[in-house]
Amino acid sequence: MKGRSIAEVLTGAMVLAAAGVFLVYAILHGGRSPQTDGIALTAQFDRVDGLNQGADVKIGGVKIGSVSDLRIDPRTFQAVVTIRIRRDLGLPTDSSAEISSEGLLGGKYVSIVPGGADRLLADGGRITETQGSVSLESLLGRFIFSVTQMNAGGAAAAEPAPAPR
C-alpha cells in the first residue's frame, strides 16, 4: 500500500473542518432554544406527550413563541406548560391552546386559537381552555382492538345457531 499524498491528507482535513463548521452552526442556530423575551403565559394539560422545552408556539401555523418550561402541578397532577409569546400580539382571555403534531413522525408544538374577548391576557396570565396531545399509539391500539372485536363478532354471527330440540 502506497503512502498517502499530501493532497489527499489536506483534502480530508478540509472536509472534516467543513463538517465541523456545519455541526457548530446547526447546534447554535437549530431554532429549538426557548424564547427569553415576550410575555409568559401558562396552561394546564392532561397530556403533553412529545412536547419539549423549546418547542414552537404557533397561531395559524406561524411561529409566535416557544415553550419555556414544563412541570407537573403536585395538586392536580396535570402538566403545566409555560410559553413565551411575542409582546406585540394581544391574546384575548378566552383563547385556547392545544398540543398539535407537526406530522406523522414530526415533533409536537402548542397551537393557540385566539378567542373573541375584549380583554387581553397579561404577562403571567393563564390560558384556561386547553386540549392535550393525542397519543398515536393509543389511537392505533383502539383501532386494532375494535377491528378485532368486529371480526370476533362477525365470526360468531357466521356460526349456525344450534338447532332447537
C-alpha positions as CSV (number, residue, x, y, z in Angstrom):
1,M,0.0,0.0,0.0
2,K,1.5,3.3,-1.0
3,G,1.7,6.2,1.3
4,R,-0.9,8.9,1.1
5,S,0.0,12.0,-0.8
6,I,-0.1,15.4,0.9
7,A,-3.1,16.4,-1.4
8,E,-5.2,13.6,-0.1
9,V,-4.4,14.4,3.5
10,L,-5.2,18.1,3.0
11,T,-8.5,17.3,1.2
12,G,-9.6,15.1,4.0
13,A,-8.7,17.7,6.6
14,M,-10.7,20.3,4.7
15,V,-13.7,18.0,4.5
16,L,-13.6,17.4,8.3
17,A,-13.2,21.1,9.0
18,A,-16.2,21.9,6.9
19,A,-18.3,19.2,8.6
20,G,-17.2,20.7,12.0
21,V,-18.3,24.2,10.9
22,F,-21.7,22.9,9.8
23,L,-22.1,21.0,13.1
24,V,-21.4,24.0,15.2
25,Y,-23.7,26.1,13.1
26,A,-26.5,23.6,13.4
27,I,-26.1,23.4,17.2
28,L,-26.0,27.2,17.6
29,H,-28.8,28.0,15.1
30,G,-31.0,25.0,15.4
31,G,-34.1,27.0,16.4
32,R,-35.0,24.9,19.4
33,S,-33.8,27.3,22.1
34,P,-36.6,28.7,24.3
35,Q,-37.6,32.3,23.6
36,T,-36.5,34.5,26.5
37,D,-38.4,37.7,25.7
38,G,-42.1,38.3,25.3
39,I,-44.9,37.7,27.7
40,A,-45.1,34.5,29.7
41,L,-48.4,32.5,29.8
42,T,-49.2,29.2,31.5
43,A,-51.7,26.5,30.5
44,Q,-52.5,23.1,32.1
45,F,-52.9,20.0,30.0
46,D,-53.8,16.4,30.9
47,R,-51.2,15.1,28.4
48,V,-48.2,16.7,26.8
49,D,-46.7,13.6,25.2
50,G,-43.7,14.5,22.9
51,L,-43.7,18.2,23.8
52,N,-40.3,19.5,24.8
53,Q,-38.8,22.7,26.1
54,G,-38.0,25.0,23.2
55,A,-40.9,23.6,21.1
56,D,-42.7,26.1,18.9
57,V,-45.9,28.0,19.8
58,K,-48.0,28.8,16.7
59,I,-51.1,30.7,15.6
60,G,-52.4,29.5,12.2
61,G,-49.1,27.7,11.5
62,V,-46.9,30.8,12.1
63,K,-44.4,30.7,15.0
64,I,-45.1,33.3,17.6
65,G,-43.1,32.0,20.6
66,S,-41.8,28.9,22.3
67,V,-42.3,26.6,25.2
68,S,-40.1,27.8,28.1
69,D,-40.9,25.3,30.9
70,L,-42.7,22.0,31.5
71,R,-43.6,20.8,35.0
72,I,-46.2,18.8,37.0
73,D,-48.7,20.5,39.3
74,P,-48.4,18.5,42.5
75,R,-52.0,19.2,43.4
76,T,-53.8,18.3,40.2
77,F,-51.1,16.1,38.6
78,Q,-51.6,17.9,35.3
79,A,-48.8,19.1,33.1
80,V,-48.2,22.9,33.4
81,V,-46.7,24.4,30.3
82,T,-45.2,27.8,30.4
83,I,-44.9,29.6,27.0
84,R,-43.4,32.9,25.9
85,I,-45.0,34.7,23.0
86,R,-44.3,38.0,21.2
87,R,-45.3,41.1,23.1
88,D,-46.9,42.7,20.1
89,L,-49.6,40.0,20.0
90,G,-52.5,40.7,22.3
91,L,-54.2,37.3,23.0
92,P,-57.8,37.5,24.2
93,T,-58.6,36.0,27.6
94,D,-60.8,33.3,26.1
95,S,-58.1,32.0,23.7
96,S,-57.4,28.2,23.7
97,A,-54.3,26.1,23.4
98,E,-53.8,22.6,22.1
99,I,-50.9,20.2,21.7
100,S,-50.6,19.5,17.9
101,S,-48.3,17.3,15.9
102,E,-46.1,18.6,13.0
103,G,-46.9,15.4,11.1
104,L,-47.0,11.6,11.5
105,L,-43.3,11.4,12.6
106,G,-42.8,15.1,13.5
107,G,-42.5,16.8,16.8
108,K,-45.2,18.5,18.9
109,Y,-46.0,22.1,19.2
110,V,-48.5,24.3,21.0
111,S,-51.2,25.7,18.8
112,I,-53.1,28.8,20.0
113,V,-56.6,29.6,18.8
114,P,-57.3,33.3,19.6
115,G,-60.7,34.0,21.2
116,G,-63.0,36.9,20.7
117,A,-63.0,38.5,24.2
118,D,-62.2,42.2,24.5
119,R,-59.8,41.7,27.5
120,L,-56.3,40.5,26.8
121,L,-54.1,38.1,28.6
122,A,-51.4,39.9,30.6
123,D,-47.8,38.7,31.4
124,G,-48.1,35.8,33.8
125,G,-51.7,35.1,32.6
126,R,-53.3,31.7,32.2
127,I,-54.9,30.0,29.2
128,T,-57.8,28.0,30.7
129,E,-59.2,26.3,27.6
130,T,-56.8,23.5,26.7
131,Q,-56.6,20.2,24.8
132,G,-53.8,17.8,25.5
133,S,-51.9,15.7,22.9
134,V,-53.4,12.7,21.3
135,S,-51.3,9.6,21.5
136,L,-50.9,8.0,18.1
137,E,-50.1,4.6,19.8
138,S,-53.3,4.8,21.9
139,L,-55.4,5.6,18.8
140,L,-53.8,2.7,16.8
141,G,-54.4,0.3,19.8
142,R,-58.1,1.3,20.0
143,F,-58.5,0.8,16.2
144,I,-56.9,-2.6,16.3
145,F,-59.0,-3.6,19.3
146,S,-62.2,-2.5,17.6
147,V,-61.4,-4.3,14.4
148,T,-60.6,-7.5,16.3
149,Q,-63.9,-7.2,18.2
150,M,-65.8,-6.7,14.9
151,N,-64.1,-9.7,13.4
152,A,-64.8,-11.8,16.5
153,G,-68.4,-10.7,16.5
154,G,-68.7,-11.4,12.8
155,A,-67.3,-14.9,13.2
156,A,-69.7,-15.6,16.0
157,A,-72.6,-14.4,13.8
158,A,-71.5,-16.6,10.9
159,E,-71.7,-19.8,13.0
160,P,-75.1,-21.5,12.6
161,A,-77.4,-21.3,15.5
162,P,-78.0,-24.6,17.4
163,A,-81.0,-26.5,16.2
164,P,-84.0,-26.4,18.6
165,R,-84.7,-29.7,20.4
